[in-house]
Amino acid sequence: MLFMEYPRCSTSNKAKKWLNEHGIEYNARHMVENNPTYDELKKWYKKSGLPLKSFFNTSGILYRELKLKDKLPTMNEDEQLELLSTNGMLVKRPIVIGDDFVLVGFKEKQWQEVLLK
């Protein structure tokens, strides 16, 4: 299982603590130093079943600076994925990728249902 994190993010740290407390093994990857690629993001997005906007860090400074709230609705899927792949600070965190699931953001109840089954 891959755990995409930003170590300075409190939500990533909370999620990592939860994984450790439940004895769940994972490979951690710093999403800013090792940004997800276009192909990875496209694969994860398709596997997740979530809207693509769910992968954007909508509360991030860069999201606001780039005025993406207004721009995203006019961008197609490829343009959005390409933009996400340019900077890990645009990507919502954490993301957990397993063989048959993708979890975006830390929602403890959802994580329990998927990871503790």
N, C-alpha and C positions, 0 to 999 in steps of 0.2 A: 504494500500500500504506500502511495506517495502522499506526503503531507507538505503542501506548498504553504510557506509561512513567510512573514516578515517579522524577524525577532524583536523589533522595537514596537510592535503592535500588541496592545494589551489583549485584544481578542484572540490573536494567534497564540499568545502565551497561555491564556485561559484554556484554549482548545488543546494545546500540547499537554498541559497539566492534566486535563481530563483523560486524554489518551493514556498517559503514563499511569494514572491512578487505576485505570481499568485494564492495565497490562496489555494494551493493544500495540503491536509492533508496527513500525512505520519507518520509511526513509524520509528524512526532512530535507527540504530544498528551499533555499533563500530565494524568494521570488523576485527580488530586486537585483541581486547579484547574478542570478541565473534565471532570467525572465522566461516565462512560458513562450514557446514558439507559436507561430500562426497555426501550424499543423496540430500541435498539442491542444491549443485552445479550441480549434474546430472539433477535434475528436471528443474532448471533454464536454463541450457544449452539446453536441449531438447525443452523447451518452447520458447527460444529466436530465434531459427533458425540460429544462428550465428555459425561460426567455433569455436571450443573449444579454439583455440589460442587467440580469442578475450577476453577471461576471464583472461588471464595472464597480469600482469603489466610488460610489456616488457621494460619499461623505468626504472624499479626499480633496486636498488642496488643488492638486493638478487637474482633477475633474472639473472643479469650479473655474480654475484659471483658463482652461481650454473651452469653457462655456459649453460643455458636452450635453447638458440638459437640453439645450436648444438644438444642438447639432446632430445628436444621435438619431432622432426621428427621421432625419433626411438622409441618413447614411444606410447603405445596404449592408447585408451580413458580412461580405468580404471586407468592406471598408472598416467595419467595426472590429472584426477579428484582427485585421492588420494593425489598427490603432492600438488595440490591447497588447499586441505582441511587441510594441515599441518601448514600453515602460512598465515595469512591475508595479509601480505606484498606482497605475490605473486599474489594476486587477483587484477585485474583492478578495479578502483574505479572512481566514485560511480557506484552502481548498483541499479536500481529501479525495484522492482518486484510487478506486479499487478496481477489481476485474469487471464488476458489473454495476458500479455506481459511481457517482460524483456528488460530493456534498460541498456546497458553496456557502461560506460564512459559518459561524458556530451557533447552531441552534441545538441545545443539549437534548431536547426531547427527540428531535429528528435523528441525531447522532446515536442515541440509545437504540432507537428502532432499527437502524441500519447496521450499526457496528456491534451490538450486543445480542444479536439474534442467535 
